[in-house]
């Protein structure tokens, strides 16, 4: 999977279960959202931080 330098990544938290997904398009109905991040790797690192901080549930 190649990363585009123009692609932006977001972390979106599901309303019901508290799990966080990494997506490339920000949904308009997201309860909680972090980003945009410049790379998928940065978004993954931030998601790990959110899990450690107790703001997201791990899968």
C-alpha positions in Angstrom: 0.0 0.0 0.0 1.5 3.3 -1.0 1.0 6.5 0.8 0.2 9.6 -1.1 1.7 12.8 0.2 -1.6 14.5 -0.4 -3.6 11.9 1.5 -4.9 12.9 5.0 -5.6 10.4 7.7 -8.1 10.7 10.6 -8.9 8.8 13.7 -12.6 8.4 14.3 -14.2 7.0 17.4 -17.3 4.8 17.1 -20.3 6.1 19.2 -21.4 2.7 20.6 -18.3 0.7 21.4 -15.6 3.3 21.8 -13.2 1.7 19.2 -11.2 4.0 17.1 -10.8 3.5 13.3 -8.2 5.1 11.0 -9.8 6.4 7.9 -8.9 8.6 5.0 -12.1 10.6 4.9 -13.6 12.4 7.8 -17.2 11.5 8.3 -19.5 14.4 9.0 -21.4 12.5 11.8 -18.4 11.4 13.9 -18.8 11.8 17.6 -15.1 12.2 18.2 -12.4 12.7 15.6 -8.6 13.5 15.7 -6.6 14.7 12.7 -5.8 15.3 10.0 -2.5 13.5 10.0 0.0 13.6 7.1 0.7 9.9 7.0 -0.9 6.6 8.0 2.0 5.9 10.3 1.5 9.1 12.2 -2.2 8.3 12.6 -1.4 4.8 13.9 1.1 6.2 16.4 -1.5 8.7 17.6 -4.1 6.0 17.9 -1.7 4.0 20.1 -1.4 7.1 22.3 -5.2 7.5 22.5 -5.5 3.8 23.6 -2.8 4.3 26.3 -4.6 7.4 27.5 -7.9 5.5 27.8 -9.7 7.5 25.1 -10.0 4.6 22.7 -10.6 0.9 23.1 -8.0 -1.5 21.6 -9.2 -4.1 19.1 
